[in-house]
């Protein structure tokens, strides 16, 4: 099991107390684009997925944003398979 898989599994089991750095790491590994133009939010997107996910960079990130991020990751995985 690689690092990305472990982090995603841990996020699914407990969507509390995650940091933006961990989301950025997963995003880079899966091929998600991340935009942050000096603001307080990071926007994750993928060219094949319609909905973007905006995540505030405050610590800790609320579970609702982690769930949205996981839904985006799942959509990207479906496209890649």
RODRENNU-290221 format. One line per field, with one value per residue (C-alpha): x negated, y, z negated; residue number from 1; residue in one letter. Coordinates in steps of 0.1 Angstrom, whole numbers. Example, Ala and Ser with C-alpha at 12.3 -4.5 7.8 and 13.67 -1.06 7.14 Angstrom:
2
u c(-123 -137)
v c(-45 -11)
w c(-78 -71)
k c(1 2)
r c(A S)
***
This chain:
81
u c(0 -15 -14 15 36 29 37 70 80 72 93 122 120 116 123 112 79 63 40 39 4 17 44 18 -3 25 36 1 0 33 30 54 47 46 51 44 38 27 61 73 87 72 93 88 99 94 101 124 145 171 171 142 136 127 110 101 65 74 63 79 99 136 148 173 144 125 156 159 122 126 156 134 106 131 143 108 100 131 119 84 96)
v c(0 33 66 81 50 51 88 84 54 74 104 81 66 99 131 154 172 172 198 214 200 165 173 189 158 135 160 160 122 117 145 171 207 231 269 294 329 342 337 317 288 261 251 215 205 180 185 155 163 190 201 219 216 248 240 267 265 270 243 219 215 207 172 185 197 164 145 168 163 125 126 145 120 91 108 112 75 65 85 70 34)
w c(0 10 -9 11 5 -33 -35 -16 -37 -69 -56 -49 -84 -102 -82 -111 -118 -83 -70 -36 -30 -31 -6 17 15 25 52 67 68 84 110 95 103 74 76 48 59 25 10 -20 1 24 54 65 100 128 165 168 137 138 101 85 47 27 -6 -31 -43 -79 -104 -110 -78 -86 -77 -51 -29 -33 -21 9 17 14 38 63 59 65 96 109 101 121 151 149 148)
k c(1 2 3 4 5 6 7 8 9 10 11 12 13 14 15 16 17 18 19 20 21 22 23 24 25 26 27 28 29 30 31 32 33 34 35 36 37 38 39 40 41 42 43 44 45 46 47 48 49 50 51 52 53 54 55 56 57 58 59 60 61 62 63 64 65 66 67 68 69 70 71 72 73 74 75 76 77 78 79 80 81)
r c(X X X X X X X X X X X X X X X X X X X X X X X X X X X X X X X X X X X X X X X X X X X X X X X X X X X X X X X X X X X X X X X X X X X X X X X X X X X X X X X X X)
***
